[in-house]
Amino acid sequence: MKEMIKQRNLFMSTTIMCVLLSVTFSFDSLGIHWFWADSNPVAIVLAVLAMILGTFWFRTQRKVKNSN
């Protein structure tokens, strides 16, 4: 049970981190810019990784809920 909760927390934190990193903006004197404007593949990889990790998070959440 504790192992599933640790996995759920790991999936939750990495999912949130990937989502936030893929939509990061930078601010400077010229205005607001999307951080990944010069390298779109990085943002795509982060978004896909967030979807995969989110799926694992959802599955682990269901297992923890069903075991209670």
Buried (B, 14 or more C-beta within 10 A) or exposed (E): EEEEEEBBEBBBEBBBBBBEBBBEEEEEEEEEEEBBEEEEEEBEBBBEBBEBBBEBBBEBBEEBEEEE
